[in-house]
Amino acid sequence: MILPKTMPLLLFLVSQIAICLIFTHFYRYNFNSTSRREGLKTTHVLVLSSWRSGSSLVGQLFGQHPDVFYLMEPSWHIWTTFTESTPWRLHMAVRDLIRAIFLCDMSVFDAYLEPGPRKQSSLFQWETSRALCSPPACDILPRDTIIPRAHCKLLCSKQPFEVVEKACRNYSHVVVKEVRFFNLQVLYPLLRDPSLNLYILHLVRDPRAVFRSREQTREDLKIDSKIVMGQEWQELKEDDRPYHVLQVICQSQLEIYKAVQTLPKALKQRYLLLRYEDLVRDPLAQTARMYEYAGLKFLPHLRTWVHNITRGKGMGNNAFFTDSRDALKTSQAWRWSLPYGKVPRIQKVCGDSMKLFGYRLVRSEQEQRNLSLDLLSAWNPAGQFYEED
């Protein structure tokens, strides 16, 4: 029996315990990041690249960080809804989708998802997001560990769609990886938006390696390639299509970089160029560079994971999954597997971008196969250009 005189004390103790539990829960899920504790604005990062350029790896370098809410290519939903359109007609819709995601407004997907009950698994490649596989989105897996996509897909696919927005609001950094922007001008409103704190990481890769990878995944990329080419798709011979798609991609990467040079200094500082080849040659240093740019700490368990994921054996088990592999060897696979007869044409359609980004041309099959010949020019950090021979 509880005496009346002790009742107030008991209620006080119960209330204090409840407050402590609530505070602990709130702290754990809402103030886990350094940026949130310091009261800074949410940082938004757009990883800008093209298909088969190593962007899935870069996305995972961000996505596995415990301070990051990450989504992989959400514009896939738009492109698969409007398959008869062109990139330039879809740019505005993609931009508005990205802006809404950065602000954690997931109602923007209503126009692109199938009607009826939705799960977080309705999102394209949702299982690549560690944030959707850990609290508060999914309580089964811990937030501060590396979470393989297979584990996430098995354990967290039944969560309701509402947890996506809830999870997004619990992170200091929101990162989106996109391959479907073909100019920078469409992003100017986001760069200037006072409600955003946007940084752009622009990832490029040797077009010869991109071409070789695209050949291996041609059927998977057919819808995207058709949208890129528009009406020209029907007019071109099938053998010519891959070169024309690559030419559009190379030109867009070139124009994105050149457009940055016209921006005010304050906006230029919100752009970082990264070559995939530099990343796989020195994964730890380049990951540290990306994290520093985005204001993230390179935690010990992430250092170990980055080393293991890029210094594994073989070429990986799936072209679209980020698993352990010899990333350096994979980056050079085109040199022994791509027929030399295709190389001069690739170098012709992408010559300007290759020169700008520091990819040396090969003049013979012997040069292509000679792996001791370095085809990557040195970095000139003063002007963000590459030195020429």
C-alpha positions in Angstrom: 0.0 0.0 0.0 1.3 3.4 -0.9 0.9 6.0 1.8 -0.6 9.4 0.7 2.4 11.3 2.0 4.7 9.3 -0.3 2.5 9.7 -3.4 3.9 13.1 -4.5 7.5 11.9 -4.2 6.7 8.8 -6.2 5.0 10.8 -9.0 8.0 13.1 -9.0 10.4 10.2 -9.5 8.3 8.6 -12.2 8.1 11.9 -14.1 11.9 12.4 -13.8 12.5 8.9 -15.2 10.1 9.5 -18.0 11.8 12.8 -18.9 15.2 11.1 -18.9 14.0 8.4 -21.2 12.5 10.9 -23.6 15.6 13.0 -23.6 17.8 9.9 -24.2 15.6 8.9 -27.1 15.6 12.4 -28.5 19.3 12.8 -28.1 20.1 9.4 -29.7 18.0 10.0 -32.8 18.1 13.8 -33.3 21.5 15.0 -32.0 23.8 12.1 -33.0 25.7 14.4 -35.4 28.3 17.0 -34.6 26.5 19.5 -36.8 23.2 19.2 -35.1 24.8 19.5 -31.6 26.5 22.7 -32.7 23.2 24.1 -34.0 24.3 24.4 -37.6 22.0 24.3 -40.6 21.4 20.9 -42.3 24.0 20.4 -44.9 22.8 19.2 -48.3 25.1 17.5 -50.8 24.3 16.6 -54.4 26.6 14.0 -55.9 26.4 14.9 -59.6 27.6 12.3 -62.1 26.6 10.1 -65.1 25.9 6.4 -65.4 28.7 3.9 -64.9 31.1 6.5 -63.5 31.6 5.1 -60.0 28.8 7.2 -58.4 27.3 4.2 -56.6 30.6 3.9 -54.6 30.7 7.6 -53.9 27.1 7.5 -52.8 27.9 4.7 -50.4 30.9 6.6 -49.0 28.4 9.2 -47.9 25.4 6.8 -47.3 27.2 4.6 -44.7 28.2 7.7 -42.6 26.0 7.7 -39.4 25.3 11.5 -39.8 24.0 11.1 -43.4 20.5 10.5 -44.8 21.1 9.3 -48.3 19.0 8.5 -51.4 20.2 7.0 -54.6 18.9 8.4 -57.9 15.4 9.4 -56.9 14.8 10.9 -60.3 14.5 7.3 -61.6 10.9 7.6 -60.6 10.4 10.6 -62.9 12.3 9.1 -65.9 10.4 5.8 -65.8 7.1 7.8 -65.6 7.9 9.9 -68.7 9.8 7.6 -70.9 9.0 9.5 -74.1 10.5 12.8 -72.9 14.0 14.2 -72.9 16.4 15.1 -70.1 15.9 18.8 -70.8 12.1 18.6 -70.5 12.4 16.7 -67.3 15.1 18.9 -65.7 12.6 21.1 -63.8 10.7 18.1 -62.4 13.9 16.5 -61.3 15.2 19.7 -59.7 11.9 20.2 -57.8 12.1 16.6 -56.6 15.6 17.0 -55.3 14.8 20.3 -53.5 11.8 18.6 -51.7 14.0 15.7 -50.6 16.6 18.1 -49.2 13.8 19.7 -47.2 12.6 16.2 -46.1 9.2 16.7 -47.9 8.6 13.2 -49.3 5.1 14.0 -50.5 6.8 15.0 -53.7 6.9 11.3 -54.6 3.1 11.1 -54.6 3.0 11.9 -58.3 5.4 9.1 -59.3 4.6 6.1 -57.0 1.8 3.6 -57.6 -1.5 4.4 -55.8 -2.4 2.4 -52.7 -0.5 1.5 -49.5 3.2 2.3 -49.8 6.3 1.0 -48.0 9.7 2.7 -47.8 10.7 -0.1 -50.2 8.6 1.7 -52.8 11.6 4.0 -53.4 14.1 3.1 -56.0 17.2 1.3 -54.5 16.0 2.3 -51.0 18.1 -0.5 -49.5 21.3 1.3 -50.4 20.4 3.9 -47.7 21.8 3.0 -44.3 19.5 5.7 -42.9 16.4 3.6 -44.0 17.9 0.5 -42.4 18.5 1.9 -38.9 16.6 3.9 -36.3 14.2 5.7 -36.5 13.3 4.2 -39.9 14.0 0.6 -38.8 14.9 -0.4 -35.3 16.5 -3.8 -36.1 19.9 -2.7 -37.2 22.2 -0.3 -35.3 22.8 3.2 -36.7 26.5 3.5 -36.2 27.7 0.3 -38.1 28.1 -0.6 -41.8 24.8 -2.1 -43.0 24.9 -4.3 -46.1 22.1 -3.7 -48.6 21.1 -7.4 -48.5 20.6 -7.3 -44.7 18.6 -4.1 -45.0 16.4 -5.5 -47.8 15.6 -8.6 -45.8 14.9 -6.9 -42.5 13.5 -3.5 -43.2 11.4 -3.7 -46.4 8.0 -3.7 -44.5 8.4 -0.3 -42.9 5.7 2.3 -43.9 6.6 5.1 -46.3 6.1 7.7 -43.6 9.4 6.6 -41.9 11.4 8.0 -44.9 10.4 11.6 -43.9 10.9 10.9 -40.2 14.3 9.5 -40.8 15.3 12.4 -43.1 14.6 14.9 -40.3 17.0 13.1 -37.9 20.2 13.8 -39.7 22.6 16.7 -40.0 23.4 15.9 -43.7 21.1 15.0 -46.5 22.9 13.5 -49.5 21.4 12.7 -52.9 23.2 11.0 -55.8 22.0 11.8 -59.3 23.0 10.9 -62.8 20.2 12.7 -64.7 21.3 16.3 -64.7 22.8 17.5 -68.0 23.6 21.1 -67.1 24.3 23.2 -64.1 22.1 26.1 -64.9 19.0 24.2 -63.8 20.6 23.9 -60.3 21.3 27.6 -59.8 18.0 28.2 -57.9 19.0 25.4 -55.5 22.5 26.9 -55.0 20.9 30.3 -54.2 18.0 29.0 -52.2 18.4 30.4 -48.6 16.5 27.4 -47.2 19.2 25.1 -48.5 22.9 24.7 -47.6 23.8 23.0 -50.9 27.2 21.6 -51.9 27.8 19.9 -55.2 30.3 17.0 -55.7 30.9 16.4 -59.4 32.2 13.0 -60.2 33.8 12.3 -63.6 35.4 9.1 -65.0 37.5 8.2 -68.1 35.0 8.0 -71.0 36.7 4.9 -72.3 36.0 3.1 -69.0 32.4 4.5 -69.0 31.9 3.2 -72.5 33.2 -0.3 -71.6 30.9 -0.4 -68.5 27.9 0.8 -70.5 28.4 -2.0 -73.0 28.2 -4.5 -70.3 25.0 -3.1 -69.0 23.4 -1.9 -72.3 20.0 -3.5 -71.7 19.7 -2.2 -68.2 20.4 1.3 -69.5 18.3 1.1 -72.6 15.4 3.3 -71.3 17.8 5.9 -70.0 19.8 5.9 -73.3 16.6 6.4 -75.3 15.6 9.4 -73.2 19.0 10.9 -73.6 18.9 10.6 -77.4 15.3 11.6 -77.9 14.2 11.5 -81.6 17.7 10.7 -82.7 17.4 7.3 -81.1 15.2 6.0 -84.0 17.3 7.7 -86.7 20.7 6.2 -85.7 22.0 2.8 -86.5 22.1 0.5 -83.4 25.9 0.4 -83.5 26.2 4.2 -83.5 23.9 4.8 -80.6 26.4 4.1 -77.8 28.8 6.7 -79.2 26.1 9.4 -79.5 24.9 8.8 -76.0 28.5 9.0 -74.7 29.0 12.2 -76.6 26.0 13.8 -75.0 27.2 12.7 -71.5 30.8 13.9 -72.1 29.5 17.3 -73.4 27.2 17.7 -70.4 30.1 17.0 -67.9 32.2 19.5 -69.7 29.5 22.2 -69.7 28.8 21.6 -66.0 32.4 22.2 -65.1 32.7 25.3 -67.3 29.4 26.7 -65.9 31.0 26.6 -62.4 33.8 28.9 -63.5 31.2 31.6 -64.2 29.7 31.5 -60.7 30.5 34.0 -58.0 33.4 33.0 -55.7 31.0 32.1 -52.9 29.1 29.6 -55.0 32.3 28.2 -56.6 33.3 27.2 -53.1 30.3 24.9 -53.0 31.6 22.8 -55.9 34.1 20.0 -55.8 35.4 18.0 -58.7 36.5 14.4 -58.2 37.9 12.0 -60.7 37.0 8.3 -60.1 40.5 7.3 -60.9 41.9 9.5 -58.1 39.5 8.0 -55.7 40.4 4.4 -56.4 44.2 5.2 -56.4 44.0 6.6 -52.9 40.6 5.8 -51.4 41.3 7.0 -47.8 42.8 10.4 -48.8 40.1 11.1 -51.3 37.3 10.1 -49.0 38.8 12.3 -46.3 38.8 15.1 -48.9 35.1 14.6 -49.6 34.2 14.4 -45.9 36.1 17.5 -45.1 34.3 19.3 -47.9 30.9 18.2 -46.6 31.8 18.8 -42.9 31.8 15.1 -41.9 34.2 13.3 -39.6 36.1 10.3 -41.0 35.3 7.8 -38.3 37.6 4.8 -37.6 35.1 2.2 -38.6 34.5 4.0 -41.9 38.3 4.1 -42.6 38.4 0.3 -42.2 35.3 -0.2 -44.4 36.6 2.1 -47.1 39.9 0.2 -47.3 38.1 -3.2 -47.4 35.5 -2.2 -50.0 38.1 -0.8 -52.4 40.9 -3.2 -51.8 39.1 -6.5 -52.2 39.7 -9.3 -54.7 38.2 -9.6 -58.2 35.9 -7.3 -60.1 32.8 -7.4 -57.9 29.7 -9.6 -58.1 27.2 -7.2 -59.7 27.7 -4.2 -61.9 25.1 -2.1 -60.0 26.0 -3.1 -56.4 28.8 -1.7 -54.3 30.6 -4.7 -52.9 34.2 -5.5 -52.0 36.4 -5.5 -55.1 39.8 -4.4 -56.4 38.6 -0.9 -57.4 41.9 0.1 -59.0 42.0 -3.0 -61.2 38.3 -2.5 -62.1 39.0 1.1 -63.1 41.5 0.0 -65.7 39.6 -3.0 -67.0 38.8 -1.2 -70.2 42.5 -1.2 -71.1 42.6 -5.0 -71.6 38.9 -5.7 -72.4 37.8 -2.9 -74.7 38.7 -3.6 -78.4 41.1 -0.9 -79.6 39.1 -0.4 -82.7 36.4 1.4 -80.6 38.9 3.6 -78.7 39.7 6.3 -81.4 36.0 7.0 -81.9 35.4 7.4 -78.1 38.4 9.7 -77.9 37.0 11.7 -80.8 33.5 12.3 -79.4 34.8 13.0 -75.9 38.1 14.6 -76.8 37.3 18.0 -75.2 36.2 16.6 -71.9 39.1 14.2 -71.8 41.6 17.0 -72.3 39.9 19.2 -69.6 39.7 16.4 -67.0 43.2 15.1 -67.7 42.7 11.8 -69.5 45.5 11.2 -71.9 44.8 9.7 -75.3 46.2 6.4 -76.6 47.6 6.3 -80.1 47.9 2.6 -80.5 46.7 -0.7 -79.1 50.2 -1.2 -77.6 49.8 2.0 -75.6 46.3 0.9 -74.5 47.5 -2.5 -73.2 50.7 -1.1 -71.6 49.5 -0.6 -68.0 52.8 0.9 -66.9 51.8 3.9 -69.1 49.9 6.3 -66.9 46.9 7.8 -68.7 46.0 10.2 -65.9 47.5 13.7 -65.8 48.5 15.4 -62.6 46.2 17.6 -60.6 46.7 21.3 -60.6 44.8 22.5 -57.5 45.4 26.2 -58.1 43.1 26.4 -61.0 41.3 23.1 -60.7 42.7 22.1 -64.1 44.9 19.3 -65.0 48.4 19.7 -66.3 49.1 18.7 -69.8 52.1 16.9 -71.1 
